[in-house]
């Protein structure tokens, strides 16, 4: 016989009714989070495409932008996935009917309600595109808290402690989520800026370094300099985008060193070793080892000495005599100068400069780029 008190023991009709309503709300939230999670995976081109088409009409025309926006993925997991897990745990705790489990469910529900208040506020303010099912899920979450709360009355020390923890969870989770949303920014501003940009024709040669298939529907062209700190930070995003969109995105690298040895448009020397680094990278490209050299250089930067170049070349298992000859050759140096000319034609004046399907992307944070790519892929379906 269980030593834990349950709601059923001595509970009145109203208490049992509230418990059933709470469980039904948790189940409803779990189902809606599951629908949103399916759609989020479908937008990402993942394996769970089943059912995505039938959900589109329910979600509303702007839901895809919300589900792929900067705040829609947190700690590498879709926000809907966290909701799916959260509602499942709360439903399990409520289903046991054990008083202590219900108290834990109340604390969890309070934290979830704080998060829902922040997210719903952002949606309704226009900080993100309106997602009808998202708003309904947040409303269910708030109703869940309201339905559980009366079942934990402050009639003893344990109940008072539970309610205090619940209030704290609501405030803390809501505040943290507001900070996360503020960091994500208003993605619609980035969308508007991108769509307003004039499409440009960018010459891409067969030997340009590339990640992804040449016939992909989306092409991302990046003008970069190996002595540029922002380019070093952005370099990891290229591999992440390649992993996330292996068939849908082609990533092309163009050199735009901010050094006067190969960039005649600079008024002053900014990165004295950038040209030499670009020559070395193009020489590695002649041996089909550009990306190994690219990653090695950025891990070495800003210490771009000749010894560092040779160490990166050796680590990349390059033919060193050929690489030394190529990096000092006229064809390699002319290729870098040609990239610079193309960049100048496109009004590139800083690095990294990012173009998606010919349009300049001024906000190239990874979540924003993912949103732009997903939006275009979804529109083309």
Number of C-alpha atoms within 10 A of each C-alpha: 3 6 6 10 12 16 18 14 9 10 11 10 10 10 17 16 13 18 21 15 16 25 22 16 22 26 19 17 25 25 17 20 26 18 21 28 23 21 28 27 20 19 22 20 17 13 9 15 15 12 12 18 11 10 15 16 10 13 18 14 13 15 23 24 24 21 27 25 25 24 22 21 17 13 7 7 11 19 19 26 21 16 24 22 14 19 28 18 16 24 22 16 20 26 16 13 18 18 18 20 18 26 24 17 25 29 25 21 27 30 22 23 26 27 25 25 22 20 24 22 16 18 18 13 11 12 20 26 21 22 21 15 18 23 18 14 23 24 16 21 28 20 17 27 23 17 20 23 20 11 19 18 12 14 8 9 8 14 16 14 13 20 19 13 19 23 16 16 22 21 16 16 20 22 16 14 18 19 12 16 19 13 11 17 16 19 22 18 12 19 18 10 15 19 13 11 13 10 14 14 10 15 8 15 8 7 11 18 21 19 20 19 15 16 11 14 15 21 22 23 22 24 22 26 27 32 27 21 15 14 19 22 11 18 18 13 17 17 15 13 21 16 13 15 20 16 16 20 25 23 24 20 21 25 29 31 32 28 21 18 17 21 21 14 13 14 8 10 12 14 17 15 23 27 25 22 27 27 27 27 29 28 27 27 20 16 14 14 18 21 18 18 26 24 16 19 25 22 13 17 18 16 14 18 14 13 10 16 20 16 15 22 24 13 12 19 14 20 12 14 8 13 22 17 11 20 21 14 13 9 14 21 21 13 18 22 21 17 21 23 17 19 21 15 11 16 11 17 13 15 21 25 23 21 23 21 20 18 20 25 22 14 17 18 13 16 19 22 22 19 25 23 25 22 18 13 17 14 9 8 5
